[in-house]
Amino acid sequence: MLWKFLFIGLLWGTAVSVGNYYYLKLVVKKNENRPPRDKILSVVNCYITRYFINIAALLSIYWIFRDVWTIAGTGIGLTVMKNVTAVLELIKDRDEHRKSKQKGSPTG
């Protein structure tokens, strides 16, 4: 039974994490042509909203299942997109570094 609740929490946390990621991308895209101060303010407001969404996700899963393992799975799931984004950035940076080396340009 433990794995079932952990898996349910992981799925829920991952779904919320993916939704938060696309919400951030939407806010950034919507505010591309605004002054820098307005851009920063909108992104900060987005992050505050995302924190409340994460708390609501944790509370909702607790109220539904009343199980510690669903909360743990949700917490792990909420970090999924952060880790995926970090890995994708590392891969992109590695590929750019390799391309600059192949062209023979100095790499500082």
C-alpha positions as CSV (number, residue, x, y, z in Angstrom):
1,M,0.0,0.0,0.0
2,L,2.9,2.3,0.7
3,W,4.1,2.4,-2.9
4,K,0.6,3.1,-4.2
5,F,0.3,6.2,-2.1
6,L,3.8,7.3,-2.9
7,F,3.1,6.9,-6.7
8,I,-0.2,8.8,-6.5
9,G,1.6,11.7,-4.7
10,L,4.4,11.6,-7.3
11,L,1.9,11.8,-10.1
12,W,0.0,14.7,-8.5
13,G,3.2,16.6,-7.7
14,T,4.6,16.1,-11.2
15,A,1.3,17.3,-12.8
16,V,1.4,20.5,-10.6
17,S,5.1,21.0,-11.3
18,V,4.6,20.8,-15.1
19,G,1.6,23.2,-14.8
20,N,3.7,25.6,-12.8
21,Y,6.5,25.5,-15.4
22,Y,4.2,26.3,-18.3
23,Y,2.5,29.0,-16.3
24,L,5.9,30.6,-15.8
25,K,6.7,30.3,-19.5
26,L,3.4,31.9,-20.3
27,V,4.0,34.9,-18.0
28,V,7.5,35.4,-19.4
29,K,6.3,35.3,-23.0
30,K,3.4,37.7,-22.2
31,N,5.7,40.2,-20.7
32,E,8.5,40.2,-23.3
33,N,7.7,43.7,-24.7
34,R,7.2,45.4,-21.4
35,P,9.7,47.6,-19.5
36,P,12.2,45.7,-17.4
37,R,10.7,46.8,-14.1
38,D,7.3,45.5,-15.2
39,K,8.8,42.2,-16.4
40,I,10.5,41.6,-13.0
41,L,7.4,42.4,-11.1
42,S,5.3,40.0,-13.2
43,V,7.8,37.2,-12.7
44,V,8.0,37.8,-9.0
45,N,4.2,37.7,-8.8
46,C,4.2,34.5,-10.8
47,Y,6.7,32.9,-8.4
48,I,4.6,33.9,-5.4
49,T,1.5,32.5,-7.0
50,R,3.4,29.2,-7.8
51,Y,4.4,28.9,-4.1
52,F,0.7,29.2,-3.1
53,I,-0.2,26.6,-5.8
54,N,2.4,24.2,-4.4
55,I,1.1,24.6,-0.8
56,A,-2.5,24.1,-2.1
57,A,-1.3,20.9,-3.9
58,L,0.3,19.6,-0.7
59,L,-2.8,20.4,1.4
60,S,-5.2,19.0,-1.0
61,I,-3.4,15.7,-1.3
62,Y,-3.3,15.5,2.5
63,W,-7.0,16.2,2.9
64,I,-7.9,13.6,0.3
65,F,-5.7,10.7,1.5
66,R,-4.5,11.6,5.0
67,D,-1.3,9.7,4.3
68,V,2.3,10.8,4.9
69,W,3.5,8.9,1.8
70,T,1.3,10.8,-0.6
71,I,2.7,14.1,0.9
72,A,6.2,12.8,0.4
73,G,5.4,11.7,-3.2
74,T,3.9,15.1,-3.9
75,G,6.9,16.9,-2.5
76,I,9.2,14.8,-4.8
77,G,6.9,15.4,-7.7
78,L,6.9,19.2,-7.2
79,T,10.7,19.2,-7.7
80,V,10.6,17.3,-11.0
81,M,10.5,20.2,-13.4
82,K,13.2,22.0,-11.5
83,N,15.5,19.0,-12.0
84,V,14.5,18.5,-15.6
85,T,15.1,22.1,-16.4
86,A,18.5,22.0,-14.7
87,V,19.6,18.9,-16.7
88,L,18.4,20.4,-20.0
89,E,20.3,23.6,-19.3
90,L,23.5,21.6,-18.6
91,I,23.1,19.7,-21.8
92,K,22.5,22.9,-23.8
93,D,25.6,24.5,-22.2
94,R,27.7,21.4,-22.9
95,D,26.6,21.4,-26.6
96,E,27.4,25.1,-27.0
97,H,30.8,24.6,-25.4
98,R,31.5,21.7,-27.8
99,K,30.5,23.7,-30.9
100,S,32.7,26.7,-29.8
101,K,35.6,24.3,-29.4
102,Q,35.1,22.8,-32.8
103,K,35.1,26.2,-34.4
104,G,38.5,26.9,-32.8
105,S,37.3,30.0,-30.9
106,P,38.9,30.7,-27.4
107,T,36.7,29.4,-24.5
108,G,37.9,31.8,-21.8
